[in-house]
Amino acid sequence: MMKRLILIFTGILILTTLAAQQIPLSESYYIDKYSFSPSYAGNQNAGYIFTGYRSDWTGIKGGPKTFRISYNDRFMSNSGYGIKIMSDKAGIFNQLYFLGSYSYSLKAGEDHRVLFGLSAGLYRNSINLLDYYNDPNYNIDPALVRDDINSKIKFMSDASLTWLWKGLEAGFMFANINFGDAHYKNAGTKYNPVANFQFHATYEWAVAENWDLLPLAILRGGKYVLSQFEVATMVRYQKKVWATLVFRDPGIFGAGIGCNIAEGLILNYNFNFASNVALNVFNNHEFCLGLNIFKFAVKKQAPAL
């Protein structure tokens, strides 16, 4: 009876949490556009491996933590591909994504291009109940739940389109596209991952010699998910050193810095905080490292005299 009550409670908790579930946030979109949208695969920083780590709500135990790794490259004049893996842990919940992507660039007129992107792969959700029941504030016998509850592996896909004209880019993406409910292997409950959407627009503006300004606007939302608006801007010098500012509703402010450390090596850091709570509670930190092995490993030889 107790085990059945636990499973019922868990099912309610799953449905409540996933009803507001979005794809984990990242603010490395200026340097790793492929992770931002599959239409960019092979079209920006091709040949780079990007690894990213984001810690949200660092002042709260069990705050979301996200790890990403991706690679994208071009394999034909108009086509690109990419692979990305993402692991997201928030409290007792864990999400794992493994996606492969294909993109195609179509010339739609003078100075106009349209990028089509499609991702497909696998998704799994798990619940680590021991993290919950081992808490000393709870006295439920942990022997009742000895293992994690894992969902069956589920098919997942993303689709996106981006329009490019000179320095202007605008596009949309539908993410978490899936069919049917996902079932847990050892629990009598099921869920359906929430489909998300994302619109974005950015412009690269050369404000002075060696200086660029790149404003960006993003709108995110989804089924049962409140829409969220984000604006950011990057100031970049010689395309090697940059700083960013960001605002995301409700009341999230942030800043970031980054640089090309060496040929084929990129480093980026972002920090943001919630303005309506204590500064040390909802801090977010994100690190991103990009490496092009072929560029970084090849040493330039000195010209022969």
Summary of the structure (lengths in Angstrom):
residues: 305
radius of gyration: 21.3
end to end distance: 85.3
largest distance: 85.3
contacts: 954
relative contact order: 0.16
helix: 12%
strand: 55%
